[in-house]
């Protein structure tokens, strides 16, 4: 897949010593964010969301 932008998103996790971890994402031409190095099945695509949705939900996202 070709990505038009790359981001990192902070995922809070109380089990992590730092309180969370960075997840690296690529934005597809369809506007959805895909976790890099993840093998998606067709049914997984329905669960993906846009950058704007993650921002509205309060996730910390930085463009790379």
CORNORRA-V497285 format. One record per backbone hydrogen bond with DSSP energy under -1.0 kcal/mol. NH is the residue of the N-H (numbers start at 1). CO is the residue of the C=O. If there is no record, write none. Layout:
nh=(NH	NH)
co=(CO	CO)
This chain:
nh=(4	7	8	9	10	11	13	16	19	21	23	25	26	27	28	31	33	34	36	44	47	48	54	55	56	57	58	59	62	64)
co=(27	25	62	23	60	21	19	13	16	11	9	7	34	5	32	28	49	26	24	41	44	45	50	51	52	53	55	54	8	6)
